[in-house]
């Protein structure tokens, strides 16, 4: 089993984003979330087990920050609907796009309409989800040690969602003024 004190080690969020940047640089198509997640898993598996365990908490902290209704609404438009799990997977995909895009999209979810992959998806119907991104540290730990992450290695605590965005995301009269670029791109 991993060293139980491993969960006490902190990982600098900058190191997490460097891992994602390195993974993106190593794949043919950095917009392919699954390829980035697989590369990040391989790179992380080369690190000490304590760092792998601590990275899981950083990942969930990054995902917690992105748990916002405006982003959920954007994911709903882009993916043609978005369940609870679908929103987790969408945020996983967003993480694999790197810190710069992640930060810009959190500041303005409507900015997703400017991403070339999203523009292309509006035409093709492609959806953006990356369940594998949620398991980067889990899979890296398994690969490095042959064991699962300790159950108490991380905590998930989601904030309350913004009540001003508590409306039916199928209501284009509500959605279009809030996400005008995505509404125009997806013909809402």
N, C-alpha and C positions, 0 to 999 in steps of 0.2 A: 504494500500500500504506500501511497505518497506520504511524505513527511507531513503530519498534521499541522505543524507550524507553518507549512507552506502557504496556507490561506492568509496568514498574517502579513506576508510580504506584499508590499505595494508595487504596482507597476505604474510607471509614469504614463499618463494618457498619450503623451507625445511618442513614447515607444510603441504604443498600440497603433497609432496612426502611421508610424514609420513602417511597422509590419505590413499594414494594408498597402502603403505606397510601394514597398518592395515587392509585394505579391502582385500588384497591378503592373509593375514594370516587368515582371517575369512572364506574363501571359500575352498571347497574341492579340486578344481583344479585351482590353481592360473594362469594357462595359458589361462583359459576361460575368455576372456575379458568382456563378458556380465555379468558374475557372479561377477567379480571384480567391474565393473561399478555400478551394483546394490548395492553391499555392500558399496561402497564408497558413493553412494547417501544416503543410510540409515544412515551411520555414520555422514556425513556432515549435514544432516537434524537435527541432535541433537545440532548443533552449533548455535550461535546467527545469526539472519538473515543478519546482516552486514557482518559477516565473510563469509557466504554463497555467498552473492553478490560479495564480493571481490575475492573469489576463482575462479569465472568465468573468471576474467581477468588473473589470474595466469595460468589457464588452457590454455587460448588462447595464452599467451606468450610462454608456453611450446610447444604448437603446432606450433607456428611461427618459433621457433628455428629449429624445425624438417622439415620445408618446404625447402627441398634441393633435387636437381635433383638426386644425387647418391642414396639417400634413395628411391626416387620415382622409379628409375630404379630397385632397389632391390624388391620393392613392386610389380612392374610389372612382374618380374621373378616369384616370389613366388605365386602371385595370378593369373598368366596367363593373365595378362592385368591389367590396373589400370587407371580408369578415374580420373577426378578432385575430384569428390565426393569419389570415391574409395580410393584415396590417403588420404583424410581427415579421412576416416574410418580406414584405415590401421594405420595411425598415432595415432588414438584413441586406437587401439589395442596395439600399441607399448607403449603408456603411461601406460596402465593397466599392463604391464609387469614389471613395477617398475623402479626406478631411475637408478639403476646399469645397467640394460639391455639397457634402453633408452640411457644413456650416452655412453655406449660401442658401440651401433649400430650407433649413430650419428657420432662417431669418425671413425667407419669402418662399413659401411652398409653390407659389405660382411661377417661380423662376424655373421650375422643372420643364416648363414649356419651351425653354431655350436649349435644353440638352439635345444634341443630335439623336441620341438613342430614343428619346421620348418623341421627338418629331417623327422619326421613322416609325415608331410604334403606333402613332396615331393613324398612320396609313395602313400598316400591316395587321394591327390588332394584337400585337405582342403585349404580353403582360410582364410586369417586373416583380419578381419574387425571388428570394434566395434563402430558403430554409437552411441550407448548409452554412450560411454565415453565422447562424445562431449557435453552431456547434464547432466553431473553429478550435477553441481551447479544448473542448470535450474530445474531439477527434485527435488533436495533437497529443493530448495526454495519453490517450489509448495507444496511439502509434509509438510514443516515446517510452511508455512504461508497461504497456500491456494491461493496464488497469483503468477503470473508469475514474472520473473526477470524484473526489470526496463529496458526499451529498451536501455538506455544510460549507462548501468552498465558495459559495456566492449567495447573495441575497437579491431578490427582485422586489422592488417597491415602486409601483407606478403612481404618478401624481394624478390628481383629479383632472378630468378633461374640462376644457373651457366651455361653460354653459352657453356662451353666446354663439357657439357653433353646434349647439344641440338642435339640429333640424334634420329633416329627411334629405339625405344627400342626393336623392333622385329629383329633388325640387330645383329645377334649373333656374327658376326665378330667384331663388336664394343663392344658388351656387355661382351663377354667372358673374354677379357683381363682386363676389368675394375672391374668385379665381378667374379673372377675365381672360388671361392669356391661355390657360388650359381650356376654358370654356370655348374659346374661339378655335383652338386647335382640334378639340374633340367635338365640335359642332353641337354644343349644348343649347 
